[in-house]
Amino acid sequence: MHALTRRERGASPTLLFVDLDGFKGVNDGLGHEAGDRVLRAVAERLHECVRVEDTAARFGGDEFAILLPAVADRHTAVRIAARLIERVSAPIRLGTREVVVTPSVGIALGTGRAIPPEELLRRADVAMYRAKAAGKGRYAIFQPGMRGTARSSAGRTGSAGRAACAP
């Protein structure tokens, strides 16, 4: 939470909200143990894609949130999103099988003024649904015209502060 309120000169906090496309098929087809192994592999890959100062956490189910506490411009967030899409989309080996899940990523950029954490999360969630609608393995940056196109993340869990560490 402190990262959301801390300010660095010329930088704002940004949130990436990630949902895994194809994960339900892993759980349904290969079982929950295989699903758990995929989630752990995805969490490891996410951590490989972020900077030291960033925080990646499993939000729930097959969703992850990544807090970038200080982003000077949208290009930094886009580079990280593109890198994690590429890395997470690579096949994951489960014994003799390989499975592929692709991430849809919503990006909520800080605006230089304080945005409540719940609003930043809601914006990232809305953008993630826009990315999902455009196809698998994509990202979208929240724009004010996107309002109301997704369910409310804050209503699902209450607060971005409740995200648990990735498995």
N, C-alpha and C positions, 0 to 999 in steps of 0.2 A: 504494500500500500504506500510505503514511503516513496517508492520509485515513481508513483503516479503524481505525487505532490512536489517532489524535488524538481527544481528547474536548473538547467545548465544553459549558459549563454548561447542563444541561437538554436536551442534544441528543445524538442517537446517529446513527451512519451507517446509511443505508438503501440497499438495492440494488433497482433495477428491472431485470428480465430481460425482453427483448422478442423475440418471434418473429413473423415476418411470415406471415400467412395469405394464401394465394394466390400466393406468390412462385414456387413450383415451376411453376405454370402459365405465368408470364411467361418463365422460362428455357426450358421445354419448347416453348412456342408461338411465342415471339418470338426466342429465341436468347440466348446468354450475354452478348453485348454489350448487349442491351436490359436483361437482368438486372443487369448492372453499372451501367447508367445509373439504374435504379430504386434500387439500393442507395445510390448517391451522393445521389440526391434524398432518400431516407429519412434518411440521415445528416445532411444539411443541415437537414431539418425537425426532427430530434431536437435538434440544437444550438440551434435557435430556441426550443425548448420548455423548456430547462433553465436554471437559474440560473448566474451567472458561476462560482460555486464548485463546481459539479457537473462530472462527467466522463462524457461519452458515448463509448462505443467499440464498434466492431464486434467481436463475440466470435468469429464464424465463420459461414460460410454466410449465412443470413438472420437471424441472431441478433445482438442488441446488448445491452450491459450499460450501465446508467447508475448511477453512484455518486453518491448525495446524501450528502456527508460530515457534514452537521449538520442533522438533522431533529428538531424539538422535539415534533411530534405527527404522527399518521397522516394528518391532513387535508392537510398539505403534500405528502406523497407521493401522495395520492389526486388532488389538484389537478393535479400534474405529469403523472401517468398519464392522467388524463382529457384534459388538453390535448394530450398527444402522440398519444392515440388519435384525437382529432378531426383534428389536423393531418396525421398520417401517412395517415389514411383518405381524404383528399382526392385526387381523380384526379391522376395524374402524366402529363404530356404527353410522348410519345415520337414526335416527328415529327408525323404526322397522326393518331396513335392516342392514346387515353387509357387508362391501366391503373390499376387500383385494387388495392392491397394493404392489408390491415387488420392492425394489431398486436394480439397477445395479450400482456398484461403481467402478470408476476408481481412482487409486492412483498414484500420481506423487510425488516421493520422491525428496527432495532437495539433492544436491550432495556435499554440503560443499563449493561449489563455487557459485557465483551469477548466477541465472537463471532469465532472464526477466519474469515478470508476465505472459505475453501472451504465452510464451513457456511452463511455468509450467501448465497453463490452457490447452494448446493444448495437452500436454502429458497426463494429467488426462482424457481429452476427448477421446483420442485414447484408453487408457486403459479401459475406461468405455464401449466403443464399443466392446472391446475384451471380457469383462465380460458378456455383453449382448449376444454375440455370443455363449458363453458357457452355457447359460441358465439363467433363472430368479433367482434373489436373490443371486447374486455372486459378488465378487470383483476381480479385476485384477490389478497388479502393472505394471506400464509402464516399458517396456524394449526397448532399442534402435531398436531392430528388428521389433517392432510394427509400426514404422513410416509409414505414408501414408495409414493406414487402416481405417481412419475416416475422416469425414468432418472437416474443420477448425473451431474451436470455436472462435478464434480471428476474423475471417471473419464474424461470425454471429452477434457479439455484439461490436467488437472493442477493448475491454479491460476487464480484470478481475476486474478492479477498478469500473466498472459500475454496478456490481451486487447490487441489491437492498435488503434491509432487508426482511427476510421471512415474509409472511403475519401473 
